């Protein structure tokens, strides 16, 4: 009877230990301020680790990138944020971008101009899907005539990590814009037209609060189409 009781006690303790082990998650704190949660599936001492997040993504970190590694109980909050690529609890960004606007098609004779996004926004409701928006303006000058294009657009953001610090992102936006022309003291403005913008780019998370943005856009409003190449900086949102 004592042997049976001892066996039951041993099994009971083993089950508790196994359960506690399964309720722990590896938390990796990076020196750039990011926090990631998952399971370490491979570790080479003094070289690197491989971390698998809840969505199945696997990331490799060098030892010199890591500040510390701890194990924590799997809480509701951990389940909610684990698997977010290098963002911890930061799912969005808002910033500004500046670059070149290259007209194409019927307006290619305008020549290369400048484009500015005063608001470049994105927010992920899912690790890979969210919303995006931009408030932008572009300008060209030909023979002392200044042409302007401005608008406000919103749409869908798709994001996927290609490294612990870099996300590849694509956007499809729709909105409204106007065309303007000024020469001397004269100024003309068009009606409001439906506009669109399709873009791909990289978001580089340089720290817990700052990202660098690079984008290649194809944008159109009425008869105006352009390819835009922009670079920017953004604040990371929770």
Buried (B, 14 or more C-beta within 10 A) or exposed (E): EEEEEEEEEEEEEEEEEEEEEEEEBBBBBBEBBBBBBBEBEEEEEEEBBBBBBBEEBEBEBEEEBBEEBEEEEBEEEBEEBBBBBBBBEBBBBBBBBEBBBBBBEEBEEBEEBBBBBEEBBBBBEEBBEBBBBBBBBBBBBEEEEBBBBBBBBBBEBBBEBEBBBBBBBBBBBEBEBBBBBBEEEEEEEBEBBEBBBBBBBBBBBEEBBBBBBBBBBBBBBBEBBBEBBBEBBBEBBE
